[in-house]
Amino acid sequence: MSSPVVKRSIVIAGHKTSVSLEDAFWQGLKEIAVLRQMTLSDLVASIDTGRHHGNLSSAIRLFVLDYYRAQGSDPRKAADPLHEDATPQSVSFAG
């Protein structure tokens, strides 16, 4: 089963932007926002602020991947993948 990339619009930091994500990453991002009690826009804004390289869509994919990787290895990191004790891989937005 394929998961086509879909372009979605979101408002971050007061301006509208679009991100192209597969549905699985979009669903994962929404789940993380709910668990962190954040709006989707606020979560994407924090990812955008923390990225150093690459585009926003790539940064979101890496963030979601790192979140679920951390969940499997350390429950504290799963609750907050940007936790100060997180490994460098779990906070890197480089693509």
PDB file with one MODEL, atoms N, CA, C and O in Angstrom:
MODEL        1
ATOM      1  N   MET A   1       0.843  -1.169   0.000  1.00  0.00           N
ATOM      2  CA  MET A   1       0.000   0.000   0.000  1.00  0.00           C
ATOM      3  C   MET A   1       0.889   1.233   0.000  1.00  0.00           C
ATOM      4  O   MET A   1       1.827   1.329   0.791  1.00  0.00           O
ATOM      5  N   SER A   2       0.598   2.156  -0.870  1.00  0.00           N
ATOM      6  CA  SER A   2       1.426   3.357  -0.961  1.00  0.00           C
ATOM      7  C   SER A   2       0.845   4.474  -0.113  1.00  0.00           C
ATOM      8  O   SER A   2      -0.347   4.496   0.196  1.00  0.00           O
ATOM      9  N   SER A   3       1.712   5.391   0.251  1.00  0.00           N
ATOM     10  CA  SER A   3       1.315   6.571   1.005  1.00  0.00           C
ATOM     11  C   SER A   3       1.823   7.784   0.244  1.00  0.00           C
ATOM     12  O   SER A   3       2.942   8.242   0.478  1.00  0.00           O
ATOM     13  N   PRO A   4       1.014   8.303  -0.661  1.00  0.00           N
ATOM     14  CA  PRO A   4       1.480   9.416  -1.479  1.00  0.00           C
ATOM     15  C   PRO A   4       1.762  10.666  -0.649  1.00  0.00           C
ATOM     16  O   PRO A   4       1.161  10.898   0.400  1.00  0.00           O
ATOM     17  N   VAL A   5       2.675  11.438  -1.148  1.00  0.00           N
ATOM     18  CA  VAL A   5       3.009  12.706  -0.502  1.00  0.00           C
ATOM     19  C   VAL A   5       1.887  13.691  -0.812  1.00  0.00           C
ATOM     20  O   VAL A   5       1.493  13.860  -1.965  1.00  0.00           O
ATOM     21  N   VAL A   6       1.382  14.334   0.231  1.00  0.00           N
ATOM     22  CA  VAL A   6       0.305  15.298   0.084  1.00  0.00           C
ATOM     23  C   VAL A   6       0.790  16.645   0.606  1.00  0.00           C
ATOM     24  O   VAL A   6       1.376  16.728   1.686  1.00  0.00           O
ATOM     25  N   LYS A   7       0.544  17.688  -0.160  1.00  0.00           N
ATOM     26  CA  LYS A   7       0.911  19.033   0.255  1.00  0.00           C
ATOM     27  C   LYS A   7      -0.204  19.591   1.120  1.00  0.00           C
ATOM     28  O   LYS A   7      -1.367  19.604   0.718  1.00  0.00           O
ATOM     29  N   ARG A   8       0.160  20.053   2.317  1.00  0.00           N
ATOM     30  CA  ARG A   8      -0.810  20.627   3.249  1.00  0.00           C
ATOM     31  C   ARG A   8      -0.346  22.016   3.648  1.00  0.00           C
ATOM     32  O   ARG A   8       0.853  22.283   3.718  1.00  0.00           O
ATOM     33  N   SER A   9      -1.292  22.894   3.907  1.00  0.00           N
ATOM     34  CA  SER A   9      -0.972  24.252   4.354  1.00  0.00           C
ATOM     35  C   SER A   9      -1.124  24.335   5.855  1.00  0.00           C
ATOM     36  O   SER A   9      -2.016  23.716   6.434  1.00  0.00           O
ATOM     37  N   ILE A  10      -0.249  25.104   6.484  1.00  0.00           N
ATOM     38  CA  ILE A  10      -0.290  25.308   7.927  1.00  0.00           C
ATOM     39  C   ILE A  10       0.223  26.713   8.217  1.00  0.00           C
ATOM     40  O   ILE A  10       1.080  27.228   7.498  1.00  0.00           O
ATOM     41  N   VAL A  11      -0.295  27.323   9.257  1.00  0.00           N
ATOM     42  CA  VAL A  11       0.149  28.655   9.661  1.00  0.00           C
ATOM     43  C   VAL A  11       1.126  28.487  10.815  1.00  0.00           C
ATOM     44  O   VAL A  11       0.790  27.919  11.854  1.00  0.00           O
ATOM     45  N   ILE A  12       2.339  28.988  10.617  1.00  0.00           N
ATOM     46  CA  ILE A  12       3.344  28.986  11.683  1.00  0.00           C
ATOM     47  C   ILE A  12       3.941  30.377  11.783  1.00  0.00           C
ATOM     48  O   ILE A  12       4.233  31.022  10.775  1.00  0.00           O
ATOM     49  N   ALA A  13       4.113  30.820  12.996  1.00  0.00           N
ATOM     50  CA  ALA A  13       4.686  32.137  13.262  1.00  0.00           C
ATOM     51  C   ALA A  13       3.957  33.220  12.470  1.00  0.00           C
ATOM     52  O   ALA A  13       4.574  34.166  11.981  1.00  0.00           O
ATOM     53  N   GLY A  14       2.652  33.072  12.350  1.00  0.00           N
ATOM     54  CA  GLY A  14       1.840  34.081  11.707  1.00  0.00           C
ATOM     55  C   GLY A  14       1.837  34.089  10.190  1.00  0.00           C
ATOM     56  O   GLY A  14       1.209  34.956   9.583  1.00  0.00           O
ATOM     57  N   HIS A  15       2.521  33.147   9.566  1.00  0.00           N
ATOM     58  CA  HIS A  15       2.474  33.102   8.105  1.00  0.00           C
ATOM     59  C   HIS A  15       2.122  31.700   7.626  1.00  0.00           C
ATOM     60  O   HIS A  15       2.442  30.698   8.265  1.00  0.00           O
ATOM     61  N   LYS A  16       1.460  31.665   6.493  1.00  0.00           N
ATOM     62  CA  LYS A  16       1.016  30.405   5.919  1.00  0.00           C
ATOM     63  C   LYS A  16       2.156  29.787   5.113  1.00  0.00           C
ATOM     64  O   LYS A  16       2.822  30.462   4.328  1.00  0.00           O
ATOM     65  N   THR A  17       2.362  28.504   5.325  1.00  0.00           N
ATOM     66  CA  THR A  17       3.375  27.773   4.574  1.00  0.00           C
ATOM     67  C   THR A  17       2.806  26.409   4.231  1.00  0.00           C
ATOM     68  O   THR A  17       1.792  25.991   4.788  1.00  0.00           O
ATOM     69  N   SER A  18       3.449  25.733   3.331  1.00  0.00           N
ATOM     70  CA  SER A  18       2.975  24.396   2.975  1.00  0.00           C
ATOM     71  C   SER A  18       4.082  23.383   3.219  1.00  0.00           C
ATOM     72  O   SER A  18       5.269  23.672   3.066  1.00  0.00           O
ATOM     73  N   VAL A  19       3.657  22.194   3.600  1.00  0.00           N
ATOM     74  CA  VAL A  19       4.583  21.086   3.797  1.00  0.00           C
ATOM     75  C   VAL A  19       4.054  19.895   3.010  1.00  0.00           C
ATOM     76  O   VAL A  19       2.845  19.688   2.909  1.00  0.00           O
ATOM     77  N   SER A  20       4.958  19.132   2.468  1.00  0.00           N
ATOM     78  CA  SER A  20       4.599  17.929   1.724  1.00  0.00           C
ATOM     79  C   SER A  20       5.007  16.717   2.547  1.00  0.00           C
ATOM     80  O   SER A  20       6.193  16.460   2.749  1.00  0.00           O
ATOM     81  N   LEU A  21       4.006  15.974   3.020  1.00  0.00           N
ATOM     82  CA  LEU A  21       4.256  14.829   3.892  1.00  0.00           C
ATOM     83  C   LEU A  21       3.389  13.649   3.491  1.00  0.00           C
ATOM     84  O   LEU A  21       2.267  13.818   3.013  1.00  0.00           O
ATOM     85  N   GLU A  22       3.919  12.461   3.689  1.00  0.00           N
ATOM     86  CA  GLU A  22       3.132  11.254   3.567  1.00  0.00           C
ATOM     87  C   GLU A  22       2.134  11.224   4.725  1.00  0.00           C
ATOM     88  O   GLU A  22       2.387  11.801   5.783  1.00  0.00           O
ATOM     89  N   ASP A  23       1.013  10.558   4.523  1.00  0.00           N
ATOM     90  CA  ASP A  23      -0.035  10.528   5.528  1.00  0.00           C
ATOM     91  C   ASP A  23       0.451   9.963   6.862  1.00  0.00           C
ATOM     92  O   ASP A  23       0.037  10.445   7.917  1.00  0.00           O
ATOM     93  N   ALA A  24       1.309   8.966   6.837  1.00  0.00           N
ATOM     94  CA  ALA A  24       1.806   8.367   8.087  1.00  0.00           C
ATOM     95  C   ALA A  24       2.565   9.391   8.929  1.00  0.00           C
ATOM     96  O   ALA A  24       2.433   9.407  10.153  1.00  0.00           O
ATOM     97  N   PHE A  25       3.354  10.242   8.284  1.00  0.00           N
ATOM     98  CA  PHE A  25       4.079  11.271   9.023  1.00  0.00           C
ATOM     99  C   PHE A  25       3.123  12.345   9.531  1.00  0.00           C
ATOM    100  O   PHE A  25       3.296  12.851  10.640  1.00  0.00           O
ATOM    101  N   TRP A  26       2.121  12.697   8.738  1.00  0.00           N
ATOM    102  CA  TRP A  26       1.138  13.686   9.154  1.00  0.00           C
ATOM    103  C   TRP A  26       0.370  13.172  10.377  1.00  0.00           C
ATOM    104  O   TRP A  26       0.160  13.916  11.335  1.00  0.00           O
ATOM    105  N   GLN A  27      -0.049  11.902  10.343  1.00  0.00           N
ATOM    106  CA  GLN A  27      -0.771  11.320  11.476  1.00  0.00           C
ATOM    107  C   GLN A  27       0.120  11.259  12.718  1.00  0.00           C
ATOM    108  O   GLN A  27      -0.327  11.560  13.824  1.00  0.00           O
ATOM    109  N   GLY A  28       1.369  10.872  12.531  1.00  0.00           N
ATOM    110  CA  GLY A  28       2.303  10.829  13.657  1.00  0.00           C
ATOM    111  C   GLY A  28       2.517  12.207  14.268  1.00  0.00           C
ATOM    112  O   GLY A  28       2.582  12.350  15.489  1.00  0.00           O
ATOM    113  N   LEU A  29       2.625  13.210  13.420  1.00  0.00           N
ATOM    114  CA  LEU A  29       2.807  14.584  13.894  1.00  0.00           C
ATOM    115  C   LEU A  29       1.600  15.035  14.708  1.00  0.00           C
ATOM    116  O   LEU A  29       1.753  15.668  15.753  1.00  0.00           O
ATOM    117  N   LYS A  30       0.403  14.710  14.230  1.00  0.00           N
ATOM    118  CA  LYS A  30      -0.808  15.085  14.966  1.00  0.00           C
ATOM    119  C   LYS A  30      -0.874  14.360  16.315  1.00  0.00           C
ATOM    120  O   LYS A  30      -1.280  14.952  17.315  1.00  0.00           O
ATOM    121  N   GLU A  31      -0.481  13.093  16.350  1.00  0.00           N
ATOM    122  CA  GLU A  31      -0.469  12.339  17.618  1.00  0.00           C
ATOM    123  C   GLU A  31       0.492  12.972  18.613  1.00  0.00           C
ATOM    124  O   GLU A  31       0.162  13.126  19.789  1.00  0.00           O
ATOM    125  N   ILE A  32       1.661  13.335  18.151  1.00  0.00           N
ATOM    126  CA  ILE A  32       2.660  13.954  19.035  1.00  0.00           C
ATOM    127  C   ILE A  32       2.130  15.276  19.578  1.00  0.00           C
ATOM    128  O   ILE A  32       2.300  15.565  20.763  1.00  0.00           O
ATOM    129  N   ALA A  33       1.500  16.073  18.745  1.00  0.00           N
ATOM    130  CA  ALA A  33       0.943  17.351  19.188  1.00  0.00           C
ATOM    131  C   ALA A  33      -0.087  17.136  20.299  1.00  0.00           C
ATOM    132  O   ALA A  33      -0.096  17.864  21.292  1.00  0.00           O
ATOM    133  N   VAL A  34      -0.953  16.136  20.129  1.00  0.00           N
ATOM    134  CA  VAL A  34      -1.961  15.840  21.148  1.00  0.00           C
ATOM    135  C   VAL A  34      -1.284  15.406  22.447  1.00  0.00           C
ATOM    136  O   VAL A  34      -1.645  15.878  23.526  1.00  0.00           O
ATOM    137  N   LEU A  35      -0.308  14.511  22.343  1.00  0.00           N
ATOM    138  CA  LEU A  35       0.385  14.014  23.536  1.00  0.00           C
ATOM    139  C   LEU A  35       1.135  15.120  24.268  1.00  0.00           C
ATOM    140  O   LEU A  35       1.245  15.096  25.494  1.00  0.00           O
ATOM    141  N   ARG A  36       1.645  16.079  23.522  1.00  0.00           N
ATOM    142  CA  ARG A  36       2.386  17.190  24.125  1.00  0.00           C
ATOM    143  C   ARG A  36       1.475  18.355  24.482  1.00  0.00           C
ATOM    144  O   ARG A  36       1.937  19.386  24.970  1.00  0.00           O
ATOM    145  N   GLN A  37       0.177  18.186  24.236  1.00  0.00           N
ATOM    146  CA  GLN A  37      -0.829  19.215  24.512  1.00  0.00           C
ATOM    147  C   GLN A  37      -0.457  20.536  23.838  1.00  0.00           C
ATOM    148  O   GLN A  37      -0.447  21.600  24.457  1.00  0.00           O
ATOM    149  N   MET A  38      -0.151  20.421  22.542  1.00  0.00           N
ATOM    150  CA  MET A  38       0.220  21.574  21.728  1.00  0.00           C
ATOM    151  C   MET A  38      -0.675  21.599  20.501  1.00  0.00           C
ATOM    152  O   MET A  38      -1.225  20.577  20.090  1.00  0.00           O
ATOM    153  N   THR A  39      -0.808  22.775  19.931  1.00  0.00           N
ATOM    154  CA  THR A  39      -1.471  22.817  18.631  1.00  0.00           C
ATOM    155  C   THR A  39      -0.492  22.299  17.597  1.00  0.00           C
ATOM    156  O   THR A  39       0.721  22.315  17.806  1.00  0.00           O
ATOM    157  N   LEU A  40      -1.025  21.844  16.491  1.00  0.00           N
ATOM    158  CA  LEU A  40      -0.181  21.379  15.397  1.00  0.00           C
ATOM    159  C   LEU A  40       0.726  22.509  14.916  1.00  0.00           C
ATOM    160  O   LEU A  40       1.907  22.296  14.641  1.00  0.00           O
ATOM    161  N   SER A  41       0.167  23.695  14.820  1.00  0.00           N
ATOM    162  CA  SER A  41       0.952  24.861  14.375  1.00  0.00           C
ATOM    163  C   SER A  41       2.102  25.155  15.326  1.00  0.00           C
ATOM    164  O   SER A  41       3.210  25.455  14.881  1.00  0.00           O
ATOM    165  N   ASP A  42       1.856  25.073  16.627  1.00  0.00           N
ATOM    166  CA  ASP A  42       2.924  25.328  17.598  1.00  0.00           C
ATOM    167  C   ASP A  42       4.023  24.274  17.516  1.00  0.00           C
ATOM    168  O   ASP A  42       5.208  24.594  17.604  1.00  0.00           O
ATOM    169  N   LEU A  43       3.624  23.020  17.347  1.00  0.00           N
ATOM    170  CA  LEU A  43       4.616  21.957  17.227  1.00  0.00           C
ATOM    171  C   LEU A  43       5.459  22.148  15.972  1.00  0.00           C
ATOM    172  O   LEU A  43       6.683  22.030  16.023  1.00  0.00           O
ATOM    173  N   VAL A  44       4.818  22.441  14.856  1.00  0.00           N
ATOM    174  CA  VAL A  44       5.569  22.658  13.614  1.00  0.00           C
ATOM    175  C   VAL A  44       6.472  23.880  13.745  1.00  0.00           C
ATOM    176  O   VAL A  44       7.587  23.881  13.222  1.00  0.00           O
ATOM    177  N   ALA A  45       6.007  24.918  14.434  1.00  0.00           N
ATOM    178  CA  ALA A  45       6.848  26.104  14.641  1.00  0.00           C
ATOM    179  C   ALA A  45       8.091  25.756  15.458  1.00  0.00           C
ATOM    180  O   ALA A  45       9.175  26.266  15.178  1.00  0.00           O
ATOM    181  N   SER A  46       7.945  24.895  16.464  1.00  0.00           N
ATOM    182  CA  SER A  46       9.108  24.507  17.267  1.00  0.00           C
ATOM    183  C   SER A  46      10.083  23.661  16.450  1.00  0.00           C
ATOM    184  O   SER A  46      11.298  23.779  16.610  1.00  0.00           O
ATOM    185  N   ILE A  47       9.553  22.813  15.579  1.00  0.00           N
ATOM    186  CA  ILE A  47      10.420  22.027  14.695  1.00  0.00           C
ATOM    187  C   ILE A  47      11.149  22.955  13.729  1.00  0.00           C
ATOM    188  O   ILE A  47      12.345  22.797  13.483  1.00  0.00           O
ATOM    189  N   ASP A  48      10.419  23.921  13.187  1.00  0.00           N
ATOM    190  CA  ASP A  48      11.001  24.880  12.248  1.00  0.00           C
ATOM    191  C   ASP A  48      12.122  25.675  12.906  1.00  0.00           C
ATOM    192  O   ASP A  48      13.167  25.896  12.294  1.00  0.00           O
ATOM    193  N   THR A  49      11.916  26.100  14.131  1.00  0.00           N
ATOM    194  CA  THR A  49      12.922  26.873  14.859  1.00  0.00           C
ATOM    195  C   THR A  49      14.170  26.041  15.134  1.00  0.00           C
ATOM    196  O   THR A  49      15.285  26.560  15.101  1.00  0.00           O
ATOM    197  N   GLY A  50      13.981  24.742  15.406  1.00  0.00           N
ATOM    198  CA  GLY A  50      15.104  23.886  15.770  1.00  0.00           C
ATOM    199  C   GLY A  50      15.892  23.307  14.620  1.00  0.00           C
ATOM    200  O   GLY A  50      16.947  22.712  14.838  1.00  0.00           O
ATOM    201  N   ARG A  51      15.412  23.465  13.406  1.00  0.00           N
ATOM    202  CA  ARG A  51      16.128  22.843  12.283  1.00  0.00           C
ATOM    203  C   ARG A  51      17.304  23.709  11.856  1.00  0.00           C
ATOM    204  O   ARG A  51      17.270  24.937  11.936  1.00  0.00           O
ATOM    205  N   HIS A  52      18.338  23.026  11.402  1.00  0.00           N
ATOM    206  CA  HIS A  52      19.557  23.712  10.979  1.00  0.00           C
ATOM    207  C   HIS A  52      19.789  23.591   9.483  1.00  0.00           C
ATOM    208  O   HIS A  52      20.426  24.456   8.883  1.00  0.00           O
ATOM    209  N   HIS A  53      19.286  22.544   8.883  1.00  0.00           N
ATOM    210  CA  HIS A  53      19.500  22.289   7.458  1.00  0.00           C
ATOM    211  C   HIS A  53      18.238  21.674   6.869  1.00  0.00           C
ATOM    212  O   HIS A  53      17.354  21.220   7.595  1.00  0.00           O
ATOM    213  N   GLY A  54      18.171  21.667   5.577  1.00  0.00           N
ATOM    214  CA  GLY A  54      17.071  20.984   4.910  1.00  0.00           C
ATOM    215  C   GLY A  54      15.790  21.785   4.951  1.00  0.00           C
ATOM    216  O   GLY A  54      15.728  22.873   5.523  1.00  0.00           O
ATOM    217  N   ASN A  55      14.770  21.220   4.330  1.00  0.00           N
ATOM    218  CA  ASN A  55      13.494  21.921   4.296  1.00  0.00           C
ATOM    219  C   ASN A  55      12.605  21.484   5.453  1.00  0.00           C
ATOM    220  O   ASN A  55      12.905  20.514   6.150  1.00  0.00           O
ATOM    221  N   LEU A  56      11.519  22.204   5.646  1.00  0.00           N
ATOM    222  CA  LEU A  56      10.630  21.936   6.766  1.00  0.00           C
ATOM    223  C   LEU A  56      10.010  20.547   6.693  1.00  0.00           C
ATOM    224  O   LEU A  56       9.890  19.877   7.719  1.00  0.00           O
ATOM    225  N   SER A  57       9.619  20.106   5.519  1.00  0.00           N
ATOM    226  CA  SER A  57       9.035  18.768   5.393  1.00  0.00           C
ATOM    227  C   SER A  57      10.014  17.693   5.861  1.00  0.00           C
ATOM    228  O   SER A  57       9.622  16.758   6.559  1.00  0.00           O
ATOM    229  N   SER A  58      11.266  17.820   5.485  1.00  0.00           N
ATOM    230  CA  SER A  58      12.286  16.852   5.923  1.00  0.00           C
ATOM    231  C   SER A  58      12.483  16.921   7.427  1.00  0.00           C
ATOM    232  O   SER A  58      12.609  15.889   8.085  1.00  0.00           O
ATOM    233  N   ALA A  59      12.509  18.128   7.975  1.00  0.00           N
ATOM    234  CA  ALA A  59      12.687  18.294   9.416  1.00  0.00           C
ATOM    235  C   ALA A  59      11.533  17.639  10.179  1.00  0.00           C
ATOM    236  O   ALA A  59      11.748  17.022  11.222  1.00  0.00           O
ATOM    237  N   ILE A  60      10.322  17.773   9.664  1.00  0.00           N
ATOM    238  CA  ILE A  60       9.163  17.145  10.313  1.00  0.00           C
ATOM    239  C   ILE A  60       9.279  15.629  10.258  1.00  0.00           C
ATOM    240  O   ILE A  60       9.026  14.952  11.255  1.00  0.00           O
ATOM    241  N   ARG A  61       9.659  15.088   9.104  1.00  0.00           N
ATOM    242  CA  ARG A  61       9.819  13.632   8.998  1.00  0.00           C
ATOM    243  C   ARG A  61      10.849  13.122  10.008  1.00  0.00           C
ATOM    244  O   ARG A  61      10.613  12.122  10.686  1.00  0.00           O
ATOM    245  N   LEU A  62      11.977  13.799  10.105  1.00  0.00           N
ATOM    246  CA  LEU A  62      13.021  13.386  11.045  1.00  0.00           C
ATOM    247  C   LEU A  62      12.548  13.500  12.487  1.00  0.00           C
ATOM    248  O   LEU A  62      12.855  12.640  13.312  1.00  0.00           O
ATOM    249  N   PHE A  63      11.807  14.549  12.791  1.00  0.00           N
ATOM    250  CA  PHE A  63      11.279  14.739  14.134  1.00  0.00           C
ATOM    251  C   PHE A  63      10.353  13.584  14.511  1.00  0.00           C
ATOM    252  O   PHE A  63      10.483  13.004  15.589  1.00  0.00           O
ATOM    253  N   VAL A  64       9.423  13.255  13.623  1.00  0.00           N
ATOM    254  CA  VAL A  64       8.477  12.165  13.888  1.00  0.00           C
ATOM    255  C   VAL A  64       9.232  10.838  14.018  1.00  0.00           C
ATOM    256  O   VAL A  64       8.960  10.062  14.934  1.00  0.00           O
ATOM    257  N   LEU A  65      10.160  10.578  13.125  1.00  0.00           N
ATOM    258  CA  LEU A  65      10.955   9.352  13.192  1.00  0.00           C
ATOM    259  C   LEU A  65      11.707   9.273  14.512  1.00  0.00           C
ATOM    260  O   LEU A  65      11.680   8.238  15.179  1.00  0.00           O
ATOM    261  N   ASP A  66      12.375  10.351  14.895  1.00  0.00           N
ATOM    262  CA  ASP A  66      13.129  10.375  16.148  1.00  0.00           C
ATOM    263  C   ASP A  66      12.225  10.181  17.357  1.00  0.00           C
ATOM    264  O   ASP A  66      12.603   9.512  18.318  1.00  0.00           O
ATOM    265  N   TYR A  67      11.040  10.760  17.309  1.00  0.00           N
ATOM    266  CA  TYR A  67      10.094  10.616  18.410  1.00  0.00           C
ATOM    267  C   TYR A  67       9.747   9.144  18.628  1.00  0.00           C
ATOM    268  O   TYR A  67       9.808   8.644  19.752  1.00  0.00           O
ATOM    269  N   TYR A  68       9.388   8.463  17.556  1.00  0.00           N
ATOM    270  CA  TYR A  68       8.985   7.065  17.700  1.00  0.00           C
ATOM    271  C   TYR A  68      10.173   6.138  17.941  1.00  0.00           C
ATOM    272  O   TYR A  68      10.012   5.097  18.580  1.00  0.00           O
ATOM    273  N   ARG A  69      11.338   6.482  17.457  1.00  0.00           N
ATOM    274  CA  ARG A  69      12.543   5.704  17.801  1.00  0.00           C
ATOM    275  C   ARG A  69      12.819   5.810  19.289  1.00  0.00           C
ATOM    276  O   ARG A  69      13.106   4.810  19.947  1.00  0.00           O
ATOM    277  N   ALA A  70      12.733   7.027  19.822  1.00  0.00           N
ATOM    278  CA  ALA A  70      12.986   7.246  21.246  1.00  0.00           C
ATOM    279  C   ALA A  70      11.949   6.524  22.098  1.00  0.00           C
ATOM    280  O   ALA A  70      12.270   6.030  23.179  1.00  0.00           O
ATOM    281  N   GLN A  71      10.730   6.461  21.629  1.00  0.00           N
ATOM    282  CA  GLN A  71       9.668   5.781  22.357  1.00  0.00           C
ATOM    283  C   GLN A  71      10.010   4.313  22.567  1.00  0.00           C
ATOM    284  O   GLN A  71       9.691   3.733  23.605  1.00  0.00           O
ATOM    285  N   GLY A  72      10.654   3.726  21.586  1.00  0.00           N
ATOM    286  CA  GLY A  72      11.029   2.327  21.688  1.00  0.00           C
ATOM    287  C   GLY A  72      12.222   2.080  22.580  1.00  0.00           C
ATOM    288  O   GLY A  72      12.409   0.966  23.070  1.00  0.00           O
ATOM    289  N   SER A  73      13.043   3.114  22.803  1.00  0.00           N
ATOM    290  CA  SER A  73      14.268   2.909  23.565  1.00  0.00           C
ATOM    291  C   SER A  73      14.231   3.509  24.967  1.00  0.00           C
ATOM    292  O   SER A  73      14.852   2.960  25.877  1.00  0.00           O
ATOM    293  N   ASP A  74      13.519   4.624  25.170  1.00  0.00           N
ATOM    294  CA  ASP A  74      13.525   5.288  26.460  1.00  0.00           C
ATOM    295  C   ASP A  74      12.232   6.086  26.614  1.00  0.00           C
ATOM    296  O   ASP A  74      12.062   7.101  25.939  1.00  0.00           O
ATOM    297  N   PRO A  75      11.329   5.659  27.474  1.00  0.00           N
ATOM    298  CA  PRO A  75      10.040   6.338  27.609  1.00  0.00           C
ATOM    299  C   PRO A  75      10.150   7.823  27.955  1.00  0.00           C
ATOM    300  O   PRO A  75       9.284   8.603  27.558  1.00  0.00           O
ATOM    301  N   ARG A  76      11.202   8.238  28.691  1.00  0.00           N
ATOM    302  CA  ARG A  76      11.354   9.670  29.010  1.00  0.00           C
ATOM    303  C   ARG A  76      11.541  10.480  27.742  1.00  0.00           C
ATOM    304  O   ARG A  76      10.973  11.565  27.619  1.00  0.00           O
ATOM    305  N   LYS A  77      12.314   9.986  26.810  1.00  0.00           N
ATOM    306  CA  LYS A  77      12.553  10.697  25.565  1.00  0.00           C
ATOM    307  C   LYS A  77      11.310  10.693  24.694  1.00  0.00           C
ATOM    308  O   LYS A  77      11.074  11.642  23.947  1.00  0.00           O
ATOM    309  N   ALA A  78      10.517   9.641  24.782  1.00  0.00           N
ATOM    310  CA  ALA A  78       9.296   9.575  23.978  1.00  0.00           C
ATOM    311  C   ALA A  78       8.323  10.668  24.400  1.00  0.00           C
ATOM    312  O   ALA A  78       7.614  11.227  23.564  1.00  0.00           O
ATOM    313  N   ALA A  79       8.286  10.973  25.687  1.00  0.00           N
ATOM    314  CA  ALA A  79       7.400  12.027  26.159  1.00  0.00           C
ATOM    315  C   ALA A  79       7.857  13.380  25.632  1.00  0.00           C
ATOM    316  O   ALA A  79       7.032  14.264  25.401  1.00  0.00           O
ATOM    317  N   ASP A  80       9.153  13.549  25.442  1.00  0.00           N
ATOM    318  CA  ASP A  80       9.692  14.806  24.928  1.00  0.00           C
ATOM    319  C   ASP A  80      10.986  14.520  24.186  1.00  0.00           C
ATOM    320  O   ASP A  80      12.044  14.452  24.811  1.00  0.00           O
ATOM    321  N   PRO A  81      10.932  14.350  22.857  1.00  0.00           N
ATOM    322  CA  PRO A  81      12.138  13.994  22.105  1.00  0.00           C
ATOM    323  C   PRO A  81      13.198  15.082  22.121  1.00  0.00           C
ATOM    324  O   PRO A  81      14.327  14.844  21.694  1.00  0.00           O
ATOM    325  N   LEU A  82      12.859  16.264  22.603  1.00  0.00           N
ATOM    326  CA  LEU A  82      13.842  17.339  22.714  1.00  0.00           C
ATOM    327  C   LEU A  82      14.371  17.441  24.133  1.00  0.00           C
ATOM    328  O   LEU A  82      14.974  18.449  24.503  1.00  0.00           O
ATOM    329  N   HIS A  83      14.143  16.383  24.946  1.00  0.00           N
ATOM    330  CA  HIS A  83      14.599  16.340  26.334  1.00  0.00           C
ATOM    331  C   HIS A  83      16.097  16.572  26.387  1.00  0.00           C
ATOM    332  O   HIS A  83      16.829  16.119  25.507  1.00  0.00           O
ATOM    333  N   GLU A  84      16.555  17.271  27.408  1.00  0.00           N
ATOM    334  CA  GLU A  84      17.979  17.620  27.490  1.00  0.00           C
ATOM    335  C   GLU A  84      18.893  16.408  27.555  1.00  0.00           C
ATOM    336  O   GLU A  84      20.076  16.517  27.230  1.00  0.00           O
ATOM    337  N   ASP A  85      18.374  15.251  27.971  1.00  0.00           N
ATOM    338  CA  ASP A  85      19.190  14.039  28.014  1.00  0.00           C
ATOM    339  C   ASP A  85      19.141  13.254  26.718  1.00  0.00           C
ATOM    340  O   ASP A  85      19.735  12.180  26.618  1.00  0.00           O
ATOM    341  N   ALA A  86      18.435  13.781  25.721  1.00  0.00           N
ATOM    342  CA  ALA A  86      18.291  13.065  24.455  1.00  0.00           C
ATOM    343  C   ALA A  86      19.629  12.965  23.745  1.00  0.00           C
ATOM    344  O   ALA A  86      20.491  13.832  23.886  1.00  0.00           O
ATOM    345  N   THR A  87      19.786  11.902  22.986  1.00  0.00           N
ATOM    346  CA  THR A  87      21.002  11.731  22.217  1.00  0.00           C
ATOM    347  C   THR A  87      21.031  12.719  21.062  1.00  0.00           C
ATOM    348  O   THR A  87      19.972  13.192  20.650  1.00  0.00           O
ATOM    349  N   PRO A  88      22.203  13.051  20.521  1.00  0.00           N
ATOM    350  CA  PRO A  88      22.256  13.998  19.402  1.00  0.00           C
ATOM    351  C   PRO A  88      21.391  13.596  18.228  1.00  0.00           C
ATOM    352  O   PRO A  88      20.843  14.470  17.556  1.00  0.00           O
ATOM    353  N   GLN A  89      21.243  12.292  17.947  1.00  0.00           N
ATOM    354  CA  GLN A  89      20.417  11.881  16.813  1.00  0.00           C
ATOM    355  C   GLN A  89      18.965  12.274  17.021  1.00  0.00           C
ATOM    356  O   GLN A  89      18.267  12.575  16.053  1.00  0.00           O
ATOM    357  N   SER A  90      18.488  12.278  18.282  1.00  0.00           N
ATOM    358  CA  SER A  90      17.084  12.535  18.501  1.00  0.00           C
ATOM    359  C   SER A  90      16.721  14.015  18.457  1.00  0.00           C
ATOM    360  O   SER A  90      15.540  14.363  18.481  1.00  0.00           O
ATOM    361  N   VAL A  91      17.726  14.890  18.391  1.00  0.00           N
ATOM    362  CA  VAL A  91      17.407  16.308  18.300  1.00  0.00           C
ATOM    363  C   VAL A  91      17.915  16.923  17.011  1.00  0.00           C
ATOM    364  O   VAL A  91      17.742  18.121  16.784  1.00  0.00           O
ATOM    365  N   SER A  92      18.532  16.128  16.176  1.00  0.00           N
ATOM    366  CA  SER A  92      19.081  16.641  14.918  1.00  0.00           C
ATOM    367  C   SER A  92      18.006  16.775  13.872  1.00  0.00           C
ATOM    368  O   SER A  92      17.234  15.846  13.638  1.00  0.00           O
ATOM    369  N   PHE A  93      17.955  17.926  13.243  1.00  0.00           N
ATOM    370  CA  PHE A  93      17.018  18.140  12.152  1.00  0.00           C
ATOM    371  C   PHE A  93      17.728  18.208  10.827  1.00  0.00           C
ATOM    372  O   PHE A  93      17.131  18.585   9.819  1.00  0.00           O
ATOM    373  N   ALA A  94      19.012  17.844  10.811  1.00  0.00           N
ATOM    374  CA  ALA A  94      19.789  17.867   9.565  1.00  0.00           C
ATOM    375  C   ALA A  94      19.305  16.757   8.665  1.00  0.00           C
ATOM    376  O   ALA A  94      18.955  15.675   9.135  1.00  0.00           O
ATOM    377  N   GLY A  95      19.284  17.018   7.375  1.00  0.00           N
ATOM    378  CA  GLY A  95      18.793  15.978   6.459  1.00  0.00           C
ATOM    379  C   GLY A  95      19.773  15.547   5.505  1.00  0.00           C
ATOM    380  O   GLY A  95      19.491  14.679   4.679  1.00  0.00           O
TER     381      GLY A  95
ENDMDL
END
